[in-house]
Amino acid sequence: MKARVFVTLKTGVLDPQGKAIGHALNGLGFASVGEVRQGKVIDLELNETDEAKAKAEVKAMCDKLLANTVIEKYEIELKA
């Protein structure tokens, strides 16, 4: 089973890298770009066939290492 984890900053947490990306895009002529929030994507390959167990395992990974849950939120996507 494969898992994809999307980690982004929580609402209200300042995102200087997102601001820099937005400013650069505006400078390149992409005037329709408003606020930009950046994050990261983590792809995992799991040796688990039970979807519930896989999701619980990935959630534990996020809580312990992959995301700083004080300032970041995460979403998990599983694929068989």
PyMOL Python script that loads the backbone (N, CA, C, O; Angstrom):
from pymol import cmd

cmd.read_pdbstr("""\
ATOM      1  N   MET A   1       0.843  -1.166   0.000  1.00  0.00           N
ATOM      2  CA  MET A   1       0.000   0.000   0.000  1.00  0.00           C
ATOM      3  C   MET A   1       0.894   1.237   0.000  1.00  0.00           C
ATOM      4  O   MET A   1       1.980   1.230   0.579  1.00  0.00           O
ATOM      5  N   LYS A   2       0.427   2.290  -0.651  1.00  0.00           N
ATOM      6  CA  LYS A   2       1.174   3.544  -0.706  1.00  0.00           C
ATOM      7  C   LYS A   2       0.406   4.608   0.053  1.00  0.00           C
ATOM      8  O   LYS A   2      -0.825   4.643   0.038  1.00  0.00           O
ATOM      9  N   ALA A   3       1.144   5.460   0.705  1.00  0.00           N
ATOM     10  CA  ALA A   3       0.553   6.575   1.436  1.00  0.00           C
ATOM     11  C   ALA A   3       1.212   7.862   0.981  1.00  0.00           C
ATOM     12  O   ALA A   3       2.415   7.907   0.724  1.00  0.00           O
ATOM     13  N   ARG A   4       0.416   8.893   0.886  1.00  0.00           N
ATOM     14  CA  ARG A   4       0.924  10.227   0.580  1.00  0.00           C
ATOM     15  C   ARG A   4       0.455  11.137   1.711  1.00  0.00           C
ATOM     16  O   ARG A   4      -0.730  11.178   2.041  1.00  0.00           O
ATOM     17  N   VAL A   5       1.396  11.860   2.295  1.00  0.00           N
ATOM     18  CA  VAL A   5       1.093  12.761   3.401  1.00  0.00           C
ATOM     19  C   VAL A   5       1.353  14.189   2.932  1.00  0.00           C
ATOM     20  O   VAL A   5       2.430  14.506   2.427  1.00  0.00           O
ATOM     21  N   PHE A   6       0.344  15.046   3.110  1.00  0.00           N
ATOM     22  CA  PHE A   6       0.459  16.463   2.786  1.00  0.00           C
ATOM     23  C   PHE A   6       0.604  17.211   4.112  1.00  0.00           C
ATOM     24  O   PHE A   6      -0.286  17.147   4.961  1.00  0.00           O
ATOM     25  N   VAL A   7       1.707  17.910   4.290  1.00  0.00           N
ATOM     26  CA  VAL A   7       1.955  18.655   5.521  1.00  0.00           C
ATOM     27  C   VAL A   7       1.976  20.144   5.181  1.00  0.00           C
ATOM     28  O   VAL A   7       2.726  20.582   4.308  1.00  0.00           O
ATOM     29  N   THR A   8       1.143  20.915   5.881  1.00  0.00           N
ATOM     30  CA  THR A   8       1.089  22.360   5.657  1.00  0.00           C
ATOM     31  C   THR A   8       1.019  23.066   7.004  1.00  0.00           C
ATOM     32  O   THR A   8       0.676  22.465   8.022  1.00  0.00           O
ATOM     33  N   LEU A   9       1.348  24.342   6.990  1.00  0.00           N
ATOM     34  CA  LEU A   9       1.250  25.134   8.212  1.00  0.00           C
ATOM     35  C   LEU A   9      -0.215  25.363   8.562  1.00  0.00           C
ATOM     36  O   LEU A   9      -1.058  25.520   7.679  1.00  0.00           O
ATOM     37  N   LYS A  10      -0.506  25.382   9.847  1.00  0.00           N
ATOM     38  CA  LYS A  10      -1.865  25.649  10.307  1.00  0.00           C
ATOM     39  C   LYS A  10      -2.246  27.079   9.978  1.00  0.00           C
ATOM     40  O   LYS A  10      -1.384  27.947   9.845  1.00  0.00           O
ATOM     41  N   THR A  11      -3.545  27.321   9.849  1.00  0.00           N
ATOM     42  CA  THR A  11      -4.060  28.662   9.620  1.00  0.00           C
ATOM     43  C   THR A  11      -3.630  29.554  10.779  1.00  0.00           C
ATOM     44  O   THR A  11      -3.731  29.169  11.943  1.00  0.00           O
ATOM     45  N   GLY A  12      -3.159  30.723  10.453  1.00  0.00           N
ATOM     46  CA  GLY A  12      -2.719  31.668  11.477  1.00  0.00           C
ATOM     47  C   GLY A  12      -1.223  31.638  11.740  1.00  0.00           C
ATOM     48  O   GLY A  12      -0.685  32.557  12.358  1.00  0.00           O
ATOM     49  N   VAL A  13      -0.540  30.585  11.274  1.00  0.00           N
ATOM     50  CA  VAL A  13       0.910  30.508  11.426  1.00  0.00           C
ATOM     51  C   VAL A  13       1.540  31.250  10.247  1.00  0.00           C
ATOM     52  O   VAL A  13       1.196  30.994   9.093  1.00  0.00           O
ATOM     53  N   LEU A  14       2.450  32.154  10.534  1.00  0.00           N
ATOM     54  CA  LEU A  14       3.094  32.917   9.468  1.00  0.00           C
ATOM     55  C   LEU A  14       3.859  31.988   8.526  1.00  0.00           C
ATOM     56  O   LEU A  14       4.488  31.026   8.967  1.00  0.00           O
ATOM     57  N   ASP A  15       3.799  32.281   7.237  1.00  0.00           N
ATOM     58  CA  ASP A  15       4.444  31.454   6.216  1.00  0.00           C
ATOM     59  C   ASP A  15       5.332  32.346   5.343  1.00  0.00           C
ATOM     60  O   ASP A  15       4.924  32.734   4.249  1.00  0.00           O
ATOM     61  N   PRO A  16       6.550  32.678   5.816  1.00  0.00           N
ATOM     62  CA  PRO A  16       7.415  33.571   5.044  1.00  0.00           C
ATOM     63  C   PRO A  16       7.811  32.997   3.693  1.00  0.00           C
ATOM     64  O   PRO A  16       7.966  33.747   2.729  1.00  0.00           O
ATOM     65  N   GLN A  17       7.978  31.688   3.602  1.00  0.00           N
ATOM     66  CA  GLN A  17       8.327  31.094   2.313  1.00  0.00           C
ATOM     67  C   GLN A  17       7.160  31.230   1.337  1.00  0.00           C
ATOM     68  O   GLN A  17       7.371  31.516   0.158  1.00  0.00           O
ATOM     69  N   GLY A  18       5.944  31.030   1.812  1.00  0.00           N
ATOM     70  CA  GLY A  18       4.763  31.223   0.968  1.00  0.00           C
ATOM     71  C   GLY A  18       4.658  32.654   0.478  1.00  0.00           C
ATOM     72  O   GLY A  18       4.346  32.900  -0.687  1.00  0.00           O
ATOM     73  N   LYS A  19       4.925  33.614   1.388  1.00  0.00           N
ATOM     74  CA  LYS A  19       4.904  35.029   0.991  1.00  0.00           C
ATOM     75  C   LYS A  19       5.952  35.311  -0.083  1.00  0.00           C
ATOM     76  O   LYS A  19       5.681  36.038  -1.040  1.00  0.00           O
ATOM     77  N   ALA A  20       7.151  34.738   0.071  1.00  0.00           N
ATOM     78  CA  ALA A  20       8.214  34.947  -0.919  1.00  0.00           C
ATOM     79  C   ALA A  20       7.818  34.356  -2.272  1.00  0.00           C
ATOM     80  O   ALA A  20       8.080  34.960  -3.313  1.00  0.00           O
ATOM     81  N   ILE A  21       7.199  33.194  -2.262  1.00  0.00           N
ATOM     82  CA  ILE A  21       6.749  32.567  -3.512  1.00  0.00           C
ATOM     83  C   ILE A  21       5.695  33.434  -4.178  1.00  0.00           C
ATOM     84  O   ILE A  21       5.755  33.678  -5.383  1.00  0.00           O
ATOM     85  N   GLY A  22       4.725  33.903  -3.392  1.00  0.00           N
ATOM     86  CA  GLY A  22       3.674  34.768  -3.938  1.00  0.00           C
ATOM     87  C   GLY A  22       4.239  36.051  -4.518  1.00  0.00           C
ATOM     88  O   GLY A  22       3.831  36.484  -5.595  1.00  0.00           O
ATOM     89  N   HIS A  23       5.181  36.660  -3.804  1.00  0.00           N
ATOM     90  CA  HIS A  23       5.804  37.896  -4.282  1.00  0.00           C
ATOM     91  C   HIS A  23       6.568  37.641  -5.589  1.00  0.00           C
ATOM     92  O   HIS A  23       6.499  38.446  -6.518  1.00  0.00           O
ATOM     93  N   ALA A  24       7.292  36.527  -5.654  1.00  0.00           N
ATOM     94  CA  ALA A  24       8.051  36.206  -6.869  1.00  0.00           C
ATOM     95  C   ALA A  24       7.111  35.946  -8.050  1.00  0.00           C
ATOM     96  O   ALA A  24       7.385  36.381  -9.168  1.00  0.00           O
ATOM     97  N   LEU A  25       6.009  35.242  -7.805  1.00  0.00           N
ATOM     98  CA  LEU A  25       5.052  34.982  -8.892  1.00  0.00           C
ATOM     99  C   LEU A  25       4.434  36.281  -9.391  1.00  0.00           C
ATOM    100  O   LEU A  25       4.279  36.475 -10.596  1.00  0.00           O
ATOM    101  N   ASN A  26       4.078  37.178  -8.457  1.00  0.00           N
ATOM    102  CA  ASN A  26       3.559  38.487  -8.874  1.00  0.00           C
ATOM    103  C   ASN A  26       4.591  39.245  -9.696  1.00  0.00           C
ATOM    104  O   ASN A  26       4.245  39.878 -10.694  1.00  0.00           O
ATOM    105  N   GLY A  27       5.859  39.187  -9.284  1.00  0.00           N
ATOM    106  CA  GLY A  27       6.943  39.849 -10.012  1.00  0.00           C
ATOM    107  C   GLY A  27       7.168  39.271 -11.398  1.00  0.00           C
ATOM    108  O   GLY A  27       7.665  39.962 -12.287  1.00  0.00           O
ATOM    109  N   LEU A  28       6.806  38.011 -11.587  1.00  0.00           N
ATOM    110  CA  LEU A  28       6.933  37.375 -12.903  1.00  0.00           C
ATOM    111  C   LEU A  28       5.719  37.602 -13.786  1.00  0.00           C
ATOM    112  O   LEU A  28       5.628  37.060 -14.888  1.00  0.00           O
ATOM    113  N   GLY A  29       4.777  38.417 -13.286  1.00  0.00           N
ATOM    114  CA  GLY A  29       3.626  38.769 -14.112  1.00  0.00           C
ATOM    115  C   GLY A  29       2.371  37.954 -13.820  1.00  0.00           C
ATOM    116  O   GLY A  29       1.374  38.102 -14.526  1.00  0.00           O
ATOM    117  N   PHE A  30       2.391  37.113 -12.817  1.00  0.00           N
ATOM    118  CA  PHE A  30       1.207  36.334 -12.464  1.00  0.00           C
ATOM    119  C   PHE A  30       0.398  37.120 -11.428  1.00  0.00           C
ATOM    120  O   PHE A  30       0.377  36.788 -10.243  1.00  0.00           O
ATOM    121  N   ALA A  31      -0.266  38.174 -11.916  1.00  0.00           N
ATOM    122  CA  ALA A  31      -0.951  39.125 -11.042  1.00  0.00           C
ATOM    123  C   ALA A  31      -2.173  38.527 -10.354  1.00  0.00           C
ATOM    124  O   ALA A  31      -2.636  39.067  -9.350  1.00  0.00           O
ATOM    125  N   SER A  32      -2.703  37.421 -10.875  1.00  0.00           N
ATOM    126  CA  SER A  32      -3.903  36.839 -10.270  1.00  0.00           C
ATOM    127  C   SER A  32      -3.604  36.022  -9.014  1.00  0.00           C
ATOM    128  O   SER A  32      -4.530  35.579  -8.335  1.00  0.00           O
ATOM    129  N   VAL A  33      -2.321  35.818  -8.695  1.00  0.00           N
ATOM    130  CA  VAL A  33      -1.953  35.041  -7.516  1.00  0.00           C
ATOM    131  C   VAL A  33      -2.118  35.898  -6.270  1.00  0.00           C
ATOM    132  O   VAL A  33      -1.550  36.986  -6.172  1.00  0.00           O
ATOM    133  N   GLY A  34      -2.897  35.399  -5.326  1.00  0.00           N
ATOM    134  CA  GLY A  34      -3.090  36.078  -4.044  1.00  0.00           C
ATOM    135  C   GLY A  34      -2.180  35.448  -3.001  1.00  0.00           C
ATOM    136  O   GLY A  34      -0.970  35.338  -3.199  1.00  0.00           O
ATOM    137  N   GLU A  35      -2.780  35.033  -1.884  1.00  0.00           N
ATOM    138  CA  GLU A  35      -2.000  34.427  -0.800  1.00  0.00           C
ATOM    139  C   GLU A  35      -1.492  33.053  -1.224  1.00  0.00           C
ATOM    140  O   GLU A  35      -2.208  32.288  -1.871  1.00  0.00           O
ATOM    141  N   VAL A  36      -0.254  32.749  -0.856  1.00  0.00           N
ATOM    142  CA  VAL A  36       0.368  31.460  -1.145  1.00  0.00           C
ATOM    143  C   VAL A  36       0.771  30.820   0.178  1.00  0.00           C
ATOM    144  O   VAL A  36       1.380  31.471   1.028  1.00  0.00           O
ATOM    145  N   ARG A  37       0.431  29.546   0.350  1.00  0.00           N
ATOM    146  CA  ARG A  37       0.863  28.755   1.502  1.00  0.00           C
ATOM    147  C   ARG A  37       1.640  27.575   0.957  1.00  0.00           C
ATOM    148  O   ARG A  37       1.156  26.887   0.059  1.00  0.00           O
ATOM    149  N   GLN A  38       2.813  27.324   1.466  1.00  0.00           N
ATOM    150  CA  GLN A  38       3.637  26.221   0.987  1.00  0.00           C
ATOM    151  C   GLN A  38       3.626  25.093   1.996  1.00  0.00           C
ATOM    152  O   GLN A  38       3.285  25.283   3.164  1.00  0.00           O
ATOM    153  N   GLY A  39       4.001  23.923   1.532  1.00  0.00           N
ATOM    154  CA  GLY A  39       4.049  22.760   2.411  1.00  0.00           C
ATOM    155  C   GLY A  39       4.971  21.709   1.820  1.00  0.00           C
ATOM    156  O   GLY A  39       5.840  22.005   0.999  1.00  0.00           O
ATOM    157  N   LYS A  40       4.763  20.481   2.255  1.00  0.00           N
ATOM    158  CA  LYS A  40       5.586  19.393   1.730  1.00  0.00           C
ATOM    159  C   LYS A  40       4.717  18.156   1.529  1.00  0.00           C
ATOM    160  O   LYS A  40       3.679  17.989   2.169  1.00  0.00           O
ATOM    161  N   VAL A  41       5.173  17.294   0.619  1.00  0.00           N
ATOM    162  CA  VAL A  41       4.505  16.032   0.329  1.00  0.00           C
ATOM    163  C   VAL A  41       5.488  14.920   0.630  1.00  0.00           C
ATOM    164  O   VAL A  41       6.644  14.971   0.209  1.00  0.00           O
ATOM    165  N   ILE A  42       5.026  13.910   1.364  1.00  0.00           N
ATOM    166  CA  ILE A  42       5.868  12.762   1.705  1.00  0.00           C
ATOM    167  C   ILE A  42       5.181  11.509   1.191  1.00  0.00           C
ATOM    168  O   ILE A  42       4.039  11.235   1.559  1.00  0.00           O
ATOM    169  N   ASP A  43       5.866  10.741   0.340  1.00  0.00           N
ATOM    170  CA  ASP A  43       5.341   9.484  -0.186  1.00  0.00           C
ATOM    171  C   ASP A  43       5.975   8.321   0.563  1.00  0.00           C
ATOM    172  O   ASP A  43       7.193   8.259   0.728  1.00  0.00           O
ATOM    173  N   LEU A  44       5.131   7.405   1.011  1.00  0.00           N
ATOM    174  CA  LEU A  44       5.589   6.240   1.760  1.00  0.00           C
ATOM    175  C   LEU A  44       5.071   4.967   1.103  1.00  0.00           C
ATOM    176  O   LEU A  44       3.936   4.931   0.626  1.00  0.00           O
ATOM    177  N   GLU A  45       5.885   3.938   1.075  1.00  0.00           N
ATOM    178  CA  GLU A  45       5.444   2.624   0.633  1.00  0.00           C
ATOM    179  C   GLU A  45       5.395   1.738   1.865  1.00  0.00           C
ATOM    180  O   GLU A  45       6.388   1.586   2.577  1.00  0.00           O
ATOM    181  N   LEU A  46       4.226   1.153   2.109  1.00  0.00           N
ATOM    182  CA  LEU A  46       4.004   0.373   3.322  1.00  0.00           C
ATOM    183  C   LEU A  46       3.798  -1.103   3.004  1.00  0.00           C
ATOM    184  O   LEU A  46       3.210  -1.449   1.979  1.00  0.00           O
ATOM    185  N   ASN A  47       4.282  -1.959   3.880  1.00  0.00           N
ATOM    186  CA  ASN A  47       4.045  -3.394   3.772  1.00  0.00           C
ATOM    187  C   ASN A  47       2.825  -3.764   4.612  1.00  0.00           C
ATOM    188  O   ASN A  47       2.886  -4.647   5.467  1.00  0.00           O
ATOM    189  N   GLU A  48       1.737  -3.083   4.356  1.00  0.00           N
ATOM    190  CA  GLU A  48       0.490  -3.302   5.094  1.00  0.00           C
ATOM    191  C   GLU A  48      -0.652  -3.362   4.095  1.00  0.00           C
ATOM    192  O   GLU A  48      -0.724  -2.538   3.183  1.00  0.00           O
ATOM    193  N   THR A  49      -1.547  -4.331   4.258  1.00  0.00           N
ATOM    194  CA  THR A  49      -2.671  -4.466   3.329  1.00  0.00           C
ATOM    195  C   THR A  49      -3.983  -3.983   3.938  1.00  0.00           C
ATOM    196  O   THR A  49      -4.927  -3.684   3.207  1.00  0.00           O
ATOM    197  N   ASP A  50      -4.056  -3.902   5.251  1.00  0.00           N
ATOM    198  CA  ASP A  50      -5.266  -3.432   5.924  1.00  0.00           C
ATOM    199  C   ASP A  50      -5.261  -1.903   5.950  1.00  0.00           C
ATOM    200  O   ASP A  50      -4.361  -1.286   6.520  1.00  0.00           O
ATOM    201  N   GLU A  51      -6.271  -1.304   5.330  1.00  0.00           N
ATOM    202  CA  GLU A  51      -6.308   0.148   5.193  1.00  0.00           C
ATOM    203  C   GLU A  51      -6.376   0.865   6.546  1.00  0.00           C
ATOM    204  O   GLU A  51      -5.707   1.878   6.745  1.00  0.00           O
ATOM    205  N   ALA A  52      -7.170   0.349   7.458  1.00  0.00           N
ATOM    206  CA  ALA A  52      -7.303   0.982   8.776  1.00  0.00           C
ATOM    207  C   ALA A  52      -5.976   0.940   9.538  1.00  0.00           C
ATOM    208  O   ALA A  52      -5.587   1.926  10.164  1.00  0.00           O
ATOM    209  N   LYS A  53      -5.287  -0.194   9.484  1.00  0.00           N
ATOM    210  CA  LYS A  53      -3.991  -0.312  10.160  1.00  0.00           C
ATOM    211  C   LYS A  53      -2.964   0.611   9.518  1.00  0.00           C
ATOM    212  O   LYS A  53      -2.176   1.252  10.214  1.00  0.00           O
ATOM    213  N   ALA A  54      -2.974   0.678   8.176  1.00  0.00           N
ATOM    214  CA  ALA A  54      -2.034   1.540   7.462  1.00  0.00           C
ATOM    215  C   ALA A  54      -2.262   3.000   7.829  1.00  0.00           C
ATOM    216  O   ALA A  54      -1.306   3.737   8.074  1.00  0.00           O
ATOM    217  N   LYS A  55      -3.519   3.420   7.869  1.00  0.00           N
ATOM    218  CA  LYS A  55      -3.811   4.822   8.197  1.00  0.00           C
ATOM    219  C   LYS A  55      -3.386   5.132   9.632  1.00  0.00           C
ATOM    220  O   LYS A  55      -2.828   6.197   9.894  1.00  0.00           O
ATOM    221  N   ALA A  56      -3.644   4.213  10.560  1.00  0.00           N
ATOM    222  CA  ALA A  56      -3.238   4.416  11.951  1.00  0.00           C
ATOM    223  C   ALA A  56      -1.724   4.504  12.071  1.00  0.00           C
ATOM    224  O   ALA A  56      -1.200   5.320  12.830  1.00  0.00           O
ATOM    225  N   GLU A  57      -1.023   3.658  11.318  1.00  0.00           N
ATOM    226  CA  GLU A  57       0.441   3.657  11.359  1.00  0.00           C
ATOM    227  C   GLU A  57       1.004   4.977  10.806  1.00  0.00           C
ATOM    228  O   GLU A  57       1.919   5.559  11.389  1.00  0.00           O
ATOM    229  N   VAL A  58       0.456   5.435   9.689  1.00  0.00           N
ATOM    230  CA  VAL A  58       0.933   6.687   9.088  1.00  0.00           C
ATOM    231  C   VAL A  58       0.598   7.867   9.994  1.00  0.00           C
ATOM    232  O   VAL A  58       1.394   8.798  10.118  1.00  0.00           O
ATOM    233  N   LYS A  59      -0.575   7.835  10.631  1.00  0.00           N
ATOM    234  CA  LYS A  59      -0.931   8.900  11.577  1.00  0.00           C
ATOM    235  C   LYS A  59       0.094   8.950  12.712  1.00  0.00           C
ATOM    236  O   LYS A  59       0.527  10.031  13.110  1.00  0.00           O
ATOM    237  N   ALA A  60       0.480   7.790  13.227  1.00  0.00           N
ATOM    238  CA  ALA A  60       1.490   7.747  14.291  1.00  0.00           C
ATOM    239  C   ALA A  60       2.820   8.307  13.797  1.00  0.00           C
ATOM    240  O   ALA A  60       3.501   9.017  14.536  1.00  0.00           O
ATOM    241  N   MET A  61       3.195   8.001  12.562  1.00  0.00           N
ATOM    242  CA  MET A  61       4.426   8.530  11.984  1.00  0.00           C
ATOM    243  C   MET A  61       4.376  10.060  11.915  1.00  0.00           C
ATOM    244  O   MET A  61       5.353  10.741  12.226  1.00  0.00           O
ATOM    245  N   CYS A  62       3.223  10.582  11.505  1.00  0.00           N
ATOM    246  CA  CYS A  62       3.064  12.033  11.402  1.00  0.00           C
ATOM    247  C   CYS A  62       3.165  12.688  12.768  1.00  0.00           C
ATOM    248  O   CYS A  62       3.841  13.703  12.935  1.00  0.00           O
ATOM    249  N   ASP A  63       2.487  12.096  13.746  1.00  0.00           N
ATOM    250  CA  ASP A  63       2.484  12.679  15.086  1.00  0.00           C
ATOM    251  C   ASP A  63       3.861  12.626  15.746  1.00  0.00           C
ATOM    252  O   ASP A  63       4.199  13.499  16.545  1.00  0.00           O
ATOM    253  N   LYS A  64       4.660  11.601  15.414  1.00  0.00           N
ATOM    254  CA  LYS A  64       5.959  11.431  16.061  1.00  0.00           C
ATOM    255  C   LYS A  64       7.117  12.077  15.307  1.00  0.00           C
ATOM    256  O   LYS A  64       8.101  12.479  15.929  1.00  0.00           O
ATOM    257  N   LEU A  65       7.020  12.189  13.961  1.00  0.00           N
ATOM    258  CA  LEU A  65       8.181  12.649  13.207  1.00  0.00           C
ATOM    259  C   LEU A  65       7.871  13.543  12.013  1.00  0.00           C
ATOM    260  O   LEU A  65       8.517  14.575  11.833  1.00  0.00           O
ATOM    261  N   LEU A  66       6.904  13.169  11.205  1.00  0.00           N
ATOM    262  CA  LEU A  66       6.743  13.812   9.901  1.00  0.00           C
ATOM    263  C   LEU A  66       6.164  15.220   9.955  1.00  0.00           C
ATOM    264  O   LEU A  66       6.392  16.016   9.044  1.00  0.00           O
ATOM    265  N   ALA A  67       5.419  15.538  11.008  1.00  0.00           N
ATOM    266  CA  ALA A  67       4.817  16.867  11.125  1.00  0.00           C
ATOM    267  C   ALA A  67       5.059  17.423  12.521  1.00  0.00           C
ATOM    268  O   ALA A  67       5.052  16.684  13.505  1.00  0.00           O
ATOM    269  N   ASN A  68       5.269  18.716  12.595  1.00  0.00           N
ATOM    270  CA  ASN A  68       5.342  19.406  13.877  1.00  0.00           C
ATOM    271  C   ASN A  68       3.910  19.835  14.185  1.00  0.00           C
ATOM    272  O   ASN A  68       3.463  20.889  13.734  1.00  0.00           O
ATOM    273  N   THR A  69       3.196  19.017  14.954  1.00  0.00           N
ATOM    274  CA  THR A  69       1.762  19.235  15.134  1.00  0.00           C
ATOM    275  C   THR A  69       1.419  20.497  15.922  1.00  0.00           C
ATOM    276  O   THR A  69       0.245  20.848  16.036  1.00  0.00           O
ATOM    277  N   VAL A  70       2.410  21.175  16.458  1.00  0.00           N
ATOM    278  CA  VAL A  70       2.156  22.452  17.124  1.00  0.00           C
ATOM    279  C   VAL A  70       1.808  23.511  16.077  1.00  0.00           C
ATOM    280  O   VAL A  70       0.914  24.330  16.288  1.00  0.00           O
ATOM    281  N   ILE A  71       2.518  23.488  14.951  1.00  0.00           N
ATOM    282  CA  ILE A  71       2.312  24.526  13.932  1.00  0.00           C
ATOM    283  C   ILE A  71       1.869  23.970  12.580  1.00  0.00           C
ATOM    284  O   ILE A  71       1.517  24.744  11.690  1.00  0.00           O
ATOM    285  N   GLU A  72       1.878  22.650  12.408  1.00  0.00           N
ATOM    286  CA  GLU A  72       1.539  22.061  11.119  1.00  0.00           C
ATOM    287  C   GLU A  72       0.340  21.131  11.240  1.00  0.00           C
ATOM    288  O   GLU A  72       0.077  20.548  12.292  1.00  0.00           O
ATOM    289  N   LYS A  73      -0.379  21.011  10.126  1.00  0.00           N
ATOM    290  CA  LYS A  73      -1.456  20.032  10.016  1.00  0.00           C
ATOM    291  C   LYS A  73      -1.087  19.084   8.886  1.00  0.00           C
ATOM    292  O   LYS A  73      -0.227  19.400   8.064  1.00  0.00           O
ATOM    293  N   TYR A  74      -1.734  17.923   8.841  1.00  0.00           N
ATOM    294  CA  TYR A  74      -1.423  16.970   7.800  1.00  0.00           C
ATOM    295  C   TYR A  74      -2.664  16.241   7.327  1.00  0.00           C
ATOM    296  O   TYR A  74      -3.644  16.104   8.059  1.00  0.00           O
ATOM    297  N   GLU A  75      -2.602  15.777   6.095  1.00  0.00           N
ATOM    298  CA  GLU A  75      -3.665  14.963   5.506  1.00  0.00           C
ATOM    299  C   GLU A  75      -3.006  13.705   4.950  1.00  0.00           C
ATOM    300  O   GLU A  75      -1.910  13.754   4.391  1.00  0.00           O
ATOM    301  N   ILE A  76      -3.693  12.585   5.115  1.00  0.00           N
ATOM    302  CA  ILE A  76      -3.177  11.299   4.657  1.00  0.00           C
ATOM    303  C   ILE A  76      -4.047  10.785   3.532  1.00  0.00           C
ATOM    304  O   ILE A  76      -5.275  10.787   3.623  1.00  0.00           O
ATOM    305  N   GLU A  77      -3.392  10.342   2.465  1.00  0.00           N
ATOM    306  CA  GLU A  77      -4.087   9.749   1.312  1.00  0.00           C
ATOM    307  C   GLU A  77      -3.498   8.361   1.094  1.00  0.00           C
ATOM    308  O   GLU A  77      -2.285   8.220   0.938  1.00  0.00           O
ATOM    309  N   LEU A  78      -4.344   7.338   1.080  1.00  0.00           N
ATOM    310  CA  LEU A  78      -3.880   5.970   0.887  1.00  0.00           C
ATOM    311  C   LEU A  78      -4.278   5.453  -0.493  1.00  0.00           C
ATOM    312  O   LEU A  78      -5.353   5.775  -1.000  1.00  0.00           O
ATOM    313  N   LYS A  79      -3.394   4.640  -1.100  1.00  0.00           N
ATOM    314  CA  LYS A  79      -3.672   3.997  -2.381  1.00  0.00           C
ATOM    315  C   LYS A  79      -3.239   2.537  -2.274  1.00  0.00           C
ATOM    316  O   LYS A  79      -2.167   2.229  -1.752  1.00  0.00           O
ATOM    317  N   ALA A  80      -4.074   1.663  -2.766  1.00  0.00           N
ATOM    318  CA  ALA A  80      -3.753   0.233  -2.707  1.00  0.00           C
ATOM    319  C   ALA A  80      -2.670  -0.143  -3.691  1.00  0.00           C
ATOM    320  O   ALA A  80      -2.283  -1.309  -3.768  1.00  0.00           O
TER     321      ALA A  80
END
""", "prot")
cmd.dss("prot")
cmd.show_as("cartoon", "prot")
cmd.util.cbc("prot")
cmd.orient("prot")
